[in-house]
Amino acid sequence: MNNNPPAALGDAIHVEGLKMWARVGVLPEERSLGQWFVMDLTIWLDLAPAGRSDDLSLTVDYGQAVAAIQACAERMVCHTVEYFSEQILDQVGEMCGPCPVRLILRKCHPPIPGFDGSISVERWRFAG
């Protein structure tokens, strides 16, 4: 997996390793009991205005973004990680507007016999 963003995207804010409990999965137990997910999120935007002025209104308040994503996870009950990721992207879009975003959402312990690993989806949204 290539973790290097295209240089043309410029400045970015990274939220990495955010753990969330959500009720997502094909099995009824996954949707009733829930399980751990880990999210990495990158939002590309011009950080220079906030960097020069120390004005929070000129950047993304990542604390508010994290809280909104956590609230989304708490409400979530669905079958697919793809749908869960779409809801997170929608939440980020509402907060940040039209800017490039990269999301990696991992299901930490999928109930697959003989499998000790995670699964993830990687999603992108581009401005415009």
MARMAR-512556 format. One line per 2 residues: for each residue x, y, z of N, C-alpha, C. Coordinates in steps of 0.05 Angstrom, whole numbers, plus 32768, in hexadecimal, padded with zeros to 4 digits. Layout:
X,Y,Z,X,Y,Z,X,Y,Z ~ ...;
END
This chain:
8011,7FE9,8000,8000,8000,8000,8012,8019,8000 ~ 800D,802B,7FEE,801C,8044,7FEC,8010,8059,7FFF;
801F,8061,8013,8016,8074,8027,801F,8090,8020 ~ 802C,8094,8009,8036,80AF,8002,8022,80BD,7FF1;
8018,80D4,7FFA,8004,80E3,7FEB,8011,80F0,7FD3 ~ 8002,80F5,7FBE,800D,8105,7FA8,8016,8120,7FB1;
802E,8128,7FA9,803A,8141,7FB3,8028,8159,7FAC ~ 8019,8157,7F96,8008,816E,7F8E,7FF2,8174,7FA2;
7FEC,8162,7FB4,7FD7,8167,7FC7,7FE0,817B,7FDE ~ 7FF9,817D,7FE3,8003,8191,7FF6,8000,818A,8013;
7FFA,819E,8023,7FF8,819C,8040,7FE1,8188,8048 ~ 7FE5,817C,8060,7FD1,8168,8068,7FCF,8167,8087;
7FB8,815F,8090,7FB4,8158,80AC,7FAF,813A,80AD ~ 7FBD,812C,80BE,7FBA,810F,80C1,7FAE,8108,80DC;
7F9A,80F8,80DC,7F8F,80EC,80F5,7F95,80CE,80F1 ~ 7FA5,80C3,8103,7FAE,80A8,80FF,7FA8,8097,8118;
7F9F,807E,8113,7F9C,806B,8128,7F84,8070,813A ~ 7F6F,807E,8130,7F57,8083,8140,7F48,8069,8144;
7F45,8060,815C,7F36,8047,8162,7F19,804E,8168 ~ 7F08,803E,815B,7EEB,8042,815E,7EDD,8027,8161;
7EC8,8027,8171,7EB8,800F,8173,7E9F,8014,8162 ~ 7E99,8001,8150,7E81,8004,813F,7E75,7FE9,813A;
7E5C,7FEA,8133,7E4C,7FD1,812E,7E49,7FCE,8110 ~ 7E5F,7FC2,8104,7E60,7FBF,80E7,7E69,7FA3,80E1;
7E5A,7F95,80CF,7E62,7F7B,80C6,7E4B,7F6B,80BB ~ 7E52,7F56,80AD,7E3F,7F45,80A0,7E30,7F34,80B5;
7E3F,7F2A,80C8,7E33,7F19,80DD,7E22,7F29,80F0 ~ 7E0B,7F1E,80F8,7DFA,7F2C,810B,7E09,7F34,8125;
7E1B,7F23,812E,7E2A,7F29,8147,7E3B,7F42,8144 ~ 7E46,7F46,812C,7E57,7F5D,8127,7E46,7F77,8129;
7E2D,7F75,8120,7E1C,7F8D,8120,7E0F,7F91,813C ~ 7E0C,7F7B,814C,7E00,7F7F,8166,7E15,7F85,817C;
7E2C,7F77,817A,7E41,7F7B,818F,7E55,7F90,8188 ~ 7E5B,7F93,816F,7E6F,7FA6,8166,7E8B,7F9C,8167;
7E9E,7FAC,815D,7EBA,7FA4,815D,7ECB,7FBD,8158 ~ 7EE5,7FBA,815B,7EF8,7FD0,8158,7EFE,7FD6,813A;
7F00,7FEF,8135,7F0A,7FF9,811B,7F20,800E,8121 ~ 7F32,8011,810E,7F47,8025,8110,7F47,8035,80F6;
7F48,8050,80F9,7F46,8061,80E2,7F5F,8073,80E0 ~ 7F68,8076,80C7,7F7C,808A,80C0,7F6F,809C,80AC;
7F72,80B6,80B0,7F65,80CA,80A0,7F79,80E0,8099 ~ 7F79,80E7,807F,7F8A,80FE,8076,7F78,8111,8068;
7F7B,812B,8070,7F6C,8140,8063,7F80,8154,8058 ~ 7F7F,8159,803E,7F92,816B,8031,7F85,8187,802F;
7F93,819B,8039,7F8A,81B6,8037,7FA2,81C9,803C ~ 7F9E,81E1,8035,7FB3,81F5,8038,7FB5,81FD,8055;
7FCB,81F5,8062,7FCF,81FB,807E,7FDE,8215,8083 ~ 7FE7,8222,806E,7FF7,823B,8071,7FE7,8251,807F;
7FCE,8257,8078,7FC0,826D,8085,7FBE,8269,80A4 ~ 7FB8,8251,80AD,7FB7,824B,80CA,7FD3,824C,80D6;
7FE6,8242,80C6,8002,8242,80D0,800D,825E,80D4 ~ 8004,8271,80C3,800D,828C,80C6,7FFE,829C,80DC;
7FE5,8295,80E0,7FD4,82A5,80F1,7FCC,8298,810C ~ 7FCF,827E,810E,7FC6,826F,8126,7FA8,8272,812A;
7F9A,8274,8114,7F7C,8277,8114,7F70,825C,810D ~ 7F62,8250,8121,7F56,8235,811D,7F41,8235,8107;
7F34,824C,8102,7F1F,824D,80EE,7F2B,8249,80D2 ~ 7F45,824B,80CF,7F52,8248,80B5,7F5D,822C,80AF;
7F55,8219,80C0,7F5E,81FE,80BD,7F47,81EB,80C5 ~ 7F4C,81D1,80C6,7F38,81BE,80CF,7F3D,81B9,80EC;
7F28,81BB,80FC,7F2A,81B4,8119,7F28,8195,811A ~ 7F40,8189,811C,7F40,816B,811B,7F34,815F,8134;
7F33,816E,814A,7F25,8164,8162,7F08,8161,815E ~ 7EFB,8175,8150,7EDF,8173,814A,7EDA,815D,8135;
7EED,815A,8122,7EEA,8145,810E,7EEB,812A,811B ~ 7EFE,8125,812D,7F00,810C,813B,7EE6,8106,814B;
7EDC,811A,8159,7EC3,8116,8169,7EAC,810F,8157 ~ 7EAA,811C,8140,7E94,8117,812D,7E96,80FA,8122;
7EAE,80F2,811C,7EB2,80D7,8111,7EAC,80C2,8127 ~ 7EB4,80C7,8140,7EAE,80B5,8156,7E90,80B2,815A;
7E82,80C9,8158,7E65,80C8,815B,7E58,80B8,8145 ~ 7E63,80BB,812C,7E59,80AC,8116,7E5D,808E,811B;
7E74,8086,8125,7E7A,806A,812B,7E67,805F,8140 ~ 7E60,806F,8154,7E4E,8066,8169,7E32,8061,815F;
7E2A,8070,814B,7E0F,806C,813F,7E0E,8056,812A ~ 7E25,804E,8120,7E27,803C,8109,7E1C,8020,810E;
7E0B,8016,80FD,7E03,7FFA,80FC,7DFF,7FF4,80DF ~ 7E11,7FE4,80D3,7E10,7FDE,80B7,7E1F,7FC5,80B0;
7E1D,7FBC,8098,7E2A,7FA3,808F,7E47,7FA6,8085 ~ 7E4D,7FBD,8078,7E67,7FBE,806A,7E79,7FD5,8074;
7E92,7FCF,8074,7EA6,7FE4,807A,7EA5,7FFA,8065 ~ 7E9E,7FF3,804D,7E9B,8007,8038,7E86,801C,803F;
7E6F,8013,8049,7E5A,8025,8051,7E63,8037,8068 ~ 7E70,802A,807C,7E7A,8038,8093,7E8E,804E,808A;
7EA0,8047,8078,7EB3,805A,806E,7EA6,8072,8060 ~ 7E91,806C,8051,7E82,8081,8043,7E75,8095,8056;
7E6B,808B,806D,7E5F,809C,8081,7E75,80AE,808D ~ 7E8C,80A3,8092,7EA2,80B3,809D,7EAA,80C9,8089;
7EAD,80C1,806F,7EB4,80D5,805B,7E9F,80EB,8059 ~ 7E86,80E4,805B,7E71,80F8,805A,7E74,810B,8072;
7E7A,8100,808A,7E7D,8111,80A2,7E95,8124,809E ~ 7EAB,811A,8094,7EC2,812B,808F,7EBC,8141,807A;
7EAE,8139,8066,7EA6,814D,8051,7E95,8163,805C ~ 7E82,815C,806E,7E72,8171,807A,7E82,8185,808B;
7E97,817B,8098,7EA7,818C,80A9,7EBD,819B,809A ~ 7EC8,818F,8085,7EDF,819B,8078,7ED9,81A7,805D;
7EC3,81A1,8051,7EBD,81AB,8037,7ECC,819B,8022 ~ 7ECD,81A6,800A,7ED9,8197,7FF3,7EF8,8198,7FF3;
7F03,8185,8001,7F20,8182,8001,7F27,8165,7FFE ~ 7F3F,815E,7FF3,7F46,8142,7FF0,7F49,8134,800B;
7F3E,811C,800C,7F3E,810C,8025,7F46,80F0,801E ~ 7F56,80E4,8030,7F5C,80C7,802D,7F55,80BA,8048;
7F47,80A4,8046,7F3E,8095,805E,7F46,8078,805B ~ 7F53,806E,8071,7F57,8051,8073,7F48,8048,808C;
7F36,8035,8089,7F26,802B,809F,7F2B,800E,80A2 ~ 7F35,8005,80B9,7F3C,7FEA,80BE,7F29,7FDC,80D1;
7F20,7FC5,80CA,7F11,7FB3,80DD,7F27,7FA3,80EA ~ 7F2B,7FA6,8104,7F42,7F9B,8112,7F43,7F7D,8114;
7F2C,7F71,8119,7F2B,7F53,811D,7F13,7F47,810F ~ 7F14,7F46,80F5,7EFD,7F3B,80E7,7EFA,7F1D,80EE;
7EE1,7F14,80F1,7EDC,7EF8,80F9,7EDF,7EE5,80E1 ~ 7EF8,7EE1,80D9,7EFE,7ECF,80C3,7F0E,7EB8,80CF;
7F04,7E9F,80CE,7F12,7E89,80DA,7F2F,7E86,80CF ~ 7F42,7E83,80E1,7F5E,7E7F,80D9,7F6C,7E98,80D0;
7F60,7EB0,80D4,7F6B,7EC9,80CB,7F71,7EDB,80E3 ~ 7F8A,7EE3,80E7,7F91,7EF4,80FD,7F9D,7F0D,80F1;
7F8C,7F1F,80E9,7F95,7F38,80DC,7F7E,7F4C,80DB ~ 7F81,7F5F,80CB,7F6B,7F73,80C7,7F65,7F76,80AA;
7F4E,7F82,80A5,7F47,7F89,8089,7F43,7FA8,8089 ~ 7F47,7FB4,8072,7F43,7FD1,8071,7F38,7FD8,8055;
7F2B,7FEF,8055,7F24,7FFC,803C,7F33,8017,803B ~ 7F3B,801E,8023,7F47,8038,801F,7F35,8048,800C;
7F2D,8060,8014,7F1B,8070,8005,7F27,808C,8001 ~ 7F22,8098,7FEA,7F2B,80B3,7FE4,7F14,80C4,7FDB;
7F15,80DD,7FE3,7F03,80F1,7FD7,7F14,8108,7FCF ~ 7F0F,8112,7FB7,7F1E,8129,7FAD,7F0D,8142,7FAB;
7F19,8158,7FAE,7F0A,8172,7FAD,7F00,8176,7F91 ~ 7EEA,8184,7F8F,7EE0,818B,7F75,7EC8,817D,7F6E;
END
